[in-house]
Amino acid sequence: MNSFEALVKVLPPSPASGLELDWAAVEEEQGLKFPSDYKNLIACYEDVLFG
């Protein structure tokens, strides 16, 4: 189990979550390449604040 799977097990995302972004467009606009684990986090948890 990787750390993302462990997070989902401990803190399941909302059933209504599932944000889909055009990552190619976002990355082009920002001039950055986002890691896949970050993309997974955003897709599952959208704008949740972890603290």
PDB file of N, CA, C and O in Angstrom:
ATOM      1  N   MET A   1       0.865  -1.171   0.000  1.00  0.00           N
ATOM      2  CA  MET A   1       0.000   0.000   0.000  1.00  0.00           C
ATOM      3  C   MET A   1       0.912   1.235   0.000  1.00  0.00           C
ATOM      4  O   MET A   1       1.821   1.345   0.824  1.00  0.00           O
ATOM      5  N   ASN A   2       0.662   2.150  -0.922  1.00  0.00           N
ATOM      6  CA  ASN A   2       1.446   3.385  -0.932  1.00  0.00           C
ATOM      7  C   ASN A   2       0.826   4.408   0.017  1.00  0.00           C
ATOM      8  O   ASN A   2      -0.249   4.170   0.568  1.00  0.00           O
ATOM      9  N   SER A   3       1.484   5.524   0.206  1.00  0.00           N
ATOM     10  CA  SER A   3       1.014   6.512   1.180  1.00  0.00           C
ATOM     11  C   SER A   3      -0.319   7.135   0.782  1.00  0.00           C
ATOM     12  O   SER A   3      -1.113   7.486   1.655  1.00  0.00           O
ATOM     13  N   PHE A   4      -0.584   7.280  -0.517  1.00  0.00           N
ATOM     14  CA  PHE A   4      -1.880   7.826  -0.936  1.00  0.00           C
ATOM     15  C   PHE A   4      -3.003   6.849  -0.593  1.00  0.00           C
ATOM     16  O   PHE A   4      -4.057   7.260  -0.108  1.00  0.00           O
ATOM     17  N   GLU A   5      -2.785   5.575  -0.841  1.00  0.00           N
ATOM     18  CA  GLU A   5      -3.781   4.559  -0.490  1.00  0.00           C
ATOM     19  C   GLU A   5      -4.012   4.521   1.015  1.00  0.00           C
ATOM     20  O   GLU A   5      -5.140   4.323   1.466  1.00  0.00           O
ATOM     21  N   ALA A   6      -2.956   4.708   1.790  1.00  0.00           N
ATOM     22  CA  ALA A   6      -3.090   4.747   3.245  1.00  0.00           C
ATOM     23  C   ALA A   6      -3.918   5.950   3.682  1.00  0.00           C
ATOM     24  O   ALA A   6      -4.747   5.836   4.586  1.00  0.00           O
ATOM     25  N   LEU A   7      -3.702   7.096   3.053  1.00  0.00           N
ATOM     26  CA  LEU A   7      -4.482   8.298   3.372  1.00  0.00           C
ATOM     27  C   LEU A   7      -5.958   8.069   3.081  1.00  0.00           C
ATOM     28  O   LEU A   7      -6.810   8.391   3.909  1.00  0.00           O
ATOM     29  N   VAL A   8      -6.266   7.521   1.922  1.00  0.00           N
ATOM     30  CA  VAL A   8      -7.665   7.264   1.544  1.00  0.00           C
ATOM     31  C   VAL A   8      -8.319   6.289   2.510  1.00  0.00           C
ATOM     32  O   VAL A   8      -9.510   6.400   2.800  1.00  0.00           O
ATOM     33  N   LYS A   9      -7.544   5.338   3.004  1.00  0.00           N
ATOM     34  CA  LYS A   9      -8.087   4.373   3.963  1.00  0.00           C
ATOM     35  C   LYS A   9      -8.440   5.060   5.283  1.00  0.00           C
ATOM     36  O   LYS A   9      -9.482   4.775   5.873  1.00  0.00           O
ATOM     37  N   VAL A  10      -7.577   5.962   5.743  1.00  0.00           N
ATOM     38  CA  VAL A  10      -7.789   6.658   7.011  1.00  0.00           C
ATOM     39  C   VAL A  10      -8.800   7.792   6.869  1.00  0.00           C
ATOM     40  O   VAL A  10      -9.603   8.032   7.771  1.00  0.00           O
ATOM     41  N   LEU A  11      -8.759   8.486   5.737  1.00  0.00           N
ATOM     42  CA  LEU A  11      -9.618   9.643   5.503  1.00  0.00           C
ATOM     43  C   LEU A  11     -10.280   9.516   4.131  1.00  0.00           C
ATOM     44  O   LEU A  11      -9.827  10.123   3.161  1.00  0.00           O
ATOM     45  N   PRO A  12     -11.357   8.723   4.052  1.00  0.00           N
ATOM     46  CA  PRO A  12     -12.008   8.516   2.753  1.00  0.00           C
ATOM     47  C   PRO A  12     -12.534   9.839   2.177  1.00  0.00           C
ATOM     48  O   PRO A  12     -13.082  10.663   2.909  1.00  0.00           O
ATOM     49  N   PRO A  13     -12.364  10.034   0.871  1.00  0.00           N
ATOM     50  CA  PRO A  13     -12.902  11.242   0.259  1.00  0.00           C
ATOM     51  C   PRO A  13     -14.430  11.212   0.242  1.00  0.00           C
ATOM     52  O   PRO A  13     -15.048  10.154   0.352  1.00  0.00           O
ATOM     53  N   SER A  14     -15.009  12.374   0.104  1.00  0.00           N
ATOM     54  CA  SER A  14     -16.462  12.490   0.014  1.00  0.00           C
ATOM     55  C   SER A  14     -16.954  11.758  -1.233  1.00  0.00           C
ATOM     56  O   SER A  14     -16.304  11.806  -2.278  1.00  0.00           O
ATOM     57  N   PRO A  15     -18.099  11.081  -1.129  1.00  0.00           N
ATOM     58  CA  PRO A  15     -18.646  10.408  -2.319  1.00  0.00           C
ATOM     59  C   PRO A  15     -18.927  11.376  -3.463  1.00  0.00           C
ATOM     60  O   PRO A  15     -18.960  10.973  -4.626  1.00  0.00           O
ATOM     61  N   ALA A  16     -19.129  12.639  -3.140  1.00  0.00           N
ATOM     62  CA  ALA A  16     -19.422  13.635  -4.170  1.00  0.00           C
ATOM     63  C   ALA A  16     -18.153  14.190  -4.808  1.00  0.00           C
ATOM     64  O   ALA A  16     -18.233  14.966  -5.760  1.00  0.00           O
ATOM     65  N   SER A  17     -16.986  13.806  -4.299  1.00  0.00           N
ATOM     66  CA  SER A  17     -15.746  14.337  -4.858  1.00  0.00           C
ATOM     67  C   SER A  17     -15.449  13.660  -6.187  1.00  0.00           C
ATOM     68  O   SER A  17     -16.097  12.682  -6.559  1.00  0.00           O
ATOM     69  N   GLY A  18     -14.493  14.175  -6.873  1.00  0.00           N
ATOM     70  CA  GLY A  18     -14.115  13.617  -8.169  1.00  0.00           C
ATOM     71  C   GLY A  18     -13.817  14.724  -9.157  1.00  0.00           C
ATOM     72  O   GLY A  18     -14.216  14.657 -10.320  1.00  0.00           O
ATOM     73  N   LEU A  19     -13.128  15.721  -8.699  1.00  0.00           N
ATOM     74  CA  LEU A  19     -12.767  16.854  -9.537  1.00  0.00           C
ATOM     75  C   LEU A  19     -11.902  16.390 -10.701  1.00  0.00           C
ATOM     76  O   LEU A  19     -10.920  15.673 -10.505  1.00  0.00           O
ATOM     77  N   GLU A  20     -12.267  16.797 -11.905  1.00  0.00           N
ATOM     78  CA  GLU A  20     -11.468  16.470 -13.071  1.00  0.00           C
ATOM     79  C   GLU A  20     -10.960  17.760 -13.681  1.00  0.00           C
ATOM     80  O   GLU A  20     -11.728  18.678 -13.967  1.00  0.00           O
ATOM     81  N   LEU A  21      -9.668  17.811 -13.872  1.00  0.00           N
ATOM     82  CA  LEU A  21      -9.034  18.985 -14.453  1.00  0.00           C
ATOM     83  C   LEU A  21      -8.329  18.614 -15.740  1.00  0.00           C
ATOM     84  O   LEU A  21      -7.949  17.461 -15.943  1.00  0.00           O
ATOM     85  N   ASP A  22      -8.159  19.590 -16.602  1.00  0.00           N
ATOM     86  CA  ASP A  22      -7.323  19.428 -17.779  1.00  0.00           C
ATOM     87  C   ASP A  22      -5.904  19.759 -17.334  1.00  0.00           C
ATOM     88  O   ASP A  22      -5.447  20.895 -17.460  1.00  0.00           O
ATOM     89  N   TRP A  23      -5.210  18.740 -16.807  1.00  0.00           N
ATOM     90  CA  TRP A  23      -3.898  18.970 -16.217  1.00  0.00           C
ATOM     91  C   TRP A  23      -2.898  19.518 -17.223  1.00  0.00           C
ATOM     92  O   TRP A  23      -2.026  20.306 -16.856  1.00  0.00           O
ATOM     93  N   ALA A  24      -3.008  19.118 -18.478  1.00  0.00           N
ATOM     94  CA  ALA A  24      -2.084  19.641 -19.494  1.00  0.00           C
ATOM     95  C   ALA A  24      -2.237  21.153 -19.610  1.00  0.00           C
ATOM     96  O   ALA A  24      -1.246  21.876 -19.707  1.00  0.00           O
ATOM     97  N   ALA A  25      -3.478  21.628 -19.599  1.00  0.00           N
ATOM     98  CA  ALA A  25      -3.723  23.069 -19.689  1.00  0.00           C
ATOM     99  C   ALA A  25      -3.257  23.791 -18.427  1.00  0.00           C
ATOM    100  O   ALA A  25      -2.667  24.868 -18.510  1.00  0.00           O
ATOM    101  N   VAL A  26      -3.514  23.213 -17.279  1.00  0.00           N
ATOM    102  CA  VAL A  26      -3.087  23.815 -16.006  1.00  0.00           C
ATOM    103  C   VAL A  26      -1.566  23.909 -15.962  1.00  0.00           C
ATOM    104  O   VAL A  26      -1.010  24.948 -15.606  1.00  0.00           O
ATOM    105  N   GLU A  27      -0.901  22.822 -16.323  1.00  0.00           N
ATOM    106  CA  GLU A  27       0.562  22.794 -16.291  1.00  0.00           C
ATOM    107  C   GLU A  27       1.162  23.779 -17.291  1.00  0.00           C
ATOM    108  O   GLU A  27       2.168  24.429 -17.006  1.00  0.00           O
ATOM    109  N   GLU A  28       0.547  23.883 -18.445  1.00  0.00           N
ATOM    110  CA  GLU A  28       1.036  24.844 -19.439  1.00  0.00           C
ATOM    111  C   GLU A  28       0.873  26.272 -18.929  1.00  0.00           C
ATOM    112  O   GLU A  28       1.781  27.092 -19.061  1.00  0.00           O
ATOM    113  N   GLU A  29      -0.282  26.564 -18.348  1.00  0.00           N
ATOM    114  CA  GLU A  29      -0.544  27.909 -17.827  1.00  0.00           C
ATOM    115  C   GLU A  29       0.405  28.264 -16.688  1.00  0.00           C
ATOM    116  O   GLU A  29       0.883  29.395 -16.606  1.00  0.00           O
ATOM    117  N   GLN A  30       0.677  27.307 -15.815  1.00  0.00           N
ATOM    118  CA  GLN A  30       1.527  27.553 -14.650  1.00  0.00           C
ATOM    119  C   GLN A  30       3.018  27.398 -14.959  1.00  0.00           C
ATOM    120  O   GLN A  30       3.864  27.856 -14.191  1.00  0.00           O
ATOM    121  N   GLY A  31       3.332  26.760 -16.071  1.00  0.00           N
ATOM    122  CA  GLY A  31       4.724  26.518 -16.402  1.00  0.00           C
ATOM    123  C   GLY A  31       5.362  25.493 -15.477  1.00  0.00           C
ATOM    124  O   GLY A  31       6.567  25.528 -15.229  1.00  0.00           O
ATOM    125  N   LEU A  32       4.541  24.581 -14.972  1.00  0.00           N
ATOM    126  CA  LEU A  32       4.985  23.562 -14.016  1.00  0.00           C
ATOM    127  C   LEU A  32       4.500  22.194 -14.452  1.00  0.00           C
ATOM    128  O   LEU A  32       3.535  22.080 -15.208  1.00  0.00           O
ATOM    129  N   LYS A  33       5.163  21.167 -13.979  1.00  0.00           N
ATOM    130  CA  LYS A  33       4.702  19.789 -14.144  1.00  0.00           C
ATOM    131  C   LYS A  33       4.360  19.277 -12.752  1.00  0.00           C
ATOM    132  O   LYS A  33       5.246  19.103 -11.915  1.00  0.00           O
ATOM    133  N   PHE A  34       3.073  19.036 -12.505  1.00  0.00           N
ATOM    134  CA  PHE A  34       2.636  18.581 -11.188  1.00  0.00           C
ATOM    135  C   PHE A  34       2.824  17.073 -11.064  1.00  0.00           C
ATOM    136  O   PHE A  34       2.565  16.338 -12.017  1.00  0.00           O
ATOM    137  N   PRO A  35       3.276  16.600  -9.891  1.00  0.00           N
ATOM    138  CA  PRO A  35       3.455  15.154  -9.689  1.00  0.00           C
ATOM    139  C   PRO A  35       2.114  14.432  -9.663  1.00  0.00           C
ATOM    140  O   PRO A  35       1.087  15.008  -9.303  1.00  0.00           O
ATOM    141  N   SER A  36       2.144  13.176 -10.046  1.00  0.00           N
ATOM    142  CA  SER A  36       0.903  12.394 -10.121  1.00  0.00           C
ATOM    143  C   SER A  36       0.232  12.246  -8.756  1.00  0.00           C
ATOM    144  O   SER A  36      -0.996  12.200  -8.682  1.00  0.00           O
ATOM    145  N   ASP A  37       1.013  12.170  -7.673  1.00  0.00           N
ATOM    146  CA  ASP A  37       0.379  12.035  -6.356  1.00  0.00           C
ATOM    147  C   ASP A  37      -0.385  13.309  -5.985  1.00  0.00           C
ATOM    148  O   ASP A  37      -1.418  13.236  -5.319  1.00  0.00           O
ATOM    149  N   TYR A  38       0.111  14.465  -6.407  1.00  0.00           N
ATOM    150  CA  TYR A  38      -0.606  15.719  -6.174  1.00  0.00           C
ATOM    151  C   TYR A  38      -1.906  15.738  -6.975  1.00  0.00           C
ATOM    152  O   TYR A  38      -2.950  16.150  -6.468  1.00  0.00           O
ATOM    153  N   LYS A  39      -1.837  15.294  -8.217  1.00  0.00           N
ATOM    154  CA  LYS A  39      -3.037  15.244  -9.066  1.00  0.00           C
ATOM    155  C   LYS A  39      -4.086  14.312  -8.451  1.00  0.00           C
ATOM    156  O   LYS A  39      -5.277  14.623  -8.468  1.00  0.00           O
ATOM    157  N   ASN A  40      -3.649  13.175  -7.912  1.00  0.00           N
ATOM    158  CA  ASN A  40      -4.568  12.246  -7.239  1.00  0.00           C
ATOM    159  C   ASN A  40      -5.207  12.893  -6.018  1.00  0.00           C
ATOM    160  O   ASN A  40      -6.407  12.747  -5.784  1.00  0.00           O
ATOM    161  N   LEU A  41      -4.401  13.606  -5.244  1.00  0.00           N
ATOM    162  CA  LEU A  41      -4.905  14.277  -4.047  1.00  0.00           C
ATOM    163  C   LEU A  41      -5.987  15.293  -4.409  1.00  0.00           C
ATOM    164  O   LEU A  41      -7.047  15.323  -3.785  1.00  0.00           O
ATOM    165  N   ILE A  42      -5.722  16.115  -5.407  1.00  0.00           N
ATOM    166  CA  ILE A  42      -6.696  17.121  -5.848  1.00  0.00           C
ATOM    167  C   ILE A  42      -7.951  16.451  -6.404  1.00  0.00           C
ATOM    168  O   ILE A  42      -9.062  16.902  -6.127  1.00  0.00           O
ATOM    169  N   ALA A  43      -7.790  15.389  -7.179  1.00  0.00           N
ATOM    170  CA  ALA A  43      -8.941  14.702  -7.762  1.00  0.00           C
ATOM    171  C   ALA A  43      -9.843  14.103  -6.685  1.00  0.00           C
ATOM    172  O   ALA A  43     -11.068  14.133  -6.808  1.00  0.00           O
ATOM    173  N   CYS A  44      -9.238  13.562  -5.636  1.00  0.00           N
ATOM    174  CA  CYS A  44     -10.033  12.909  -4.583  1.00  0.00           C
ATOM    175  C   CYS A  44     -10.579  13.855  -3.532  1.00  0.00           C
ATOM    176  O   CYS A  44     -11.692  13.665  -3.041  1.00  0.00           O
ATOM    177  N   TYR A  45      -9.803  14.878  -3.181  1.00  0.00           N
ATOM    178  CA  TYR A  45     -10.179  15.736  -2.060  1.00  0.00           C
ATOM    179  C   TYR A  45     -10.513  17.165  -2.458  1.00  0.00           C
ATOM    180  O   TYR A  45     -10.906  17.964  -1.608  1.00  0.00           O
ATOM    181  N   GLU A  46     -10.364  17.497  -3.725  1.00  0.00           N
ATOM    182  CA  GLU A  46     -10.674  18.828  -4.261  1.00  0.00           C
ATOM    183  C   GLU A  46      -9.979  19.917  -3.456  1.00  0.00           C
ATOM    184  O   GLU A  46      -8.755  20.026  -3.524  1.00  0.00           O
ATOM    185  N   ASP A  47     -10.701  20.718  -2.705  1.00  0.00           N
ATOM    186  CA  ASP A  47     -10.097  21.864  -2.013  1.00  0.00           C
ATOM    187  C   ASP A  47     -10.076  21.702  -0.504  1.00  0.00           C
ATOM    188  O   ASP A  47     -10.169  22.694   0.220  1.00  0.00           O
ATOM    189  N   VAL A  48      -9.955  20.475  -0.013  1.00  0.00           N
ATOM    190  CA  VAL A  48      -9.910  20.241   1.428  1.00  0.00           C
ATOM    191  C   VAL A  48      -8.624  20.822   2.015  1.00  0.00           C
ATOM    192  O   VAL A  48      -7.589  20.864   1.350  1.00  0.00           O
ATOM    193  N   LEU A  49      -8.703  21.264   3.253  1.00  0.00           N
ATOM    194  CA  LEU A  49      -7.542  21.821   3.940  1.00  0.00           C
ATOM    195  C   LEU A  49      -7.057  20.806   4.969  1.00  0.00           C
ATOM    196  O   LEU A  49      -7.773  20.471   5.913  1.00  0.00           O
ATOM    197  N   PHE A  50      -5.830  20.322   4.773  1.00  0.00           N
ATOM    198  CA  PHE A  50      -5.208  19.419   5.741  1.00  0.00           C
ATOM    199  C   PHE A  50      -4.356  20.260   6.662  1.00  0.00           C
ATOM    200  O   PHE A  50      -3.606  21.120   6.200  1.00  0.00           O
ATOM    201  N   GLY A  51      -4.457  20.026   7.948  1.00  0.00           N
ATOM    202  CA  GLY A  51      -3.670  20.832   8.863  1.00  0.00           C
ATOM    203  C   GLY A  51      -3.127  20.034  10.017  1.00  0.00           C
ATOM    204  O   GLY A  51      -2.439  20.583  10.877  1.00  0.00           O
TER     205      GLY A  51
END
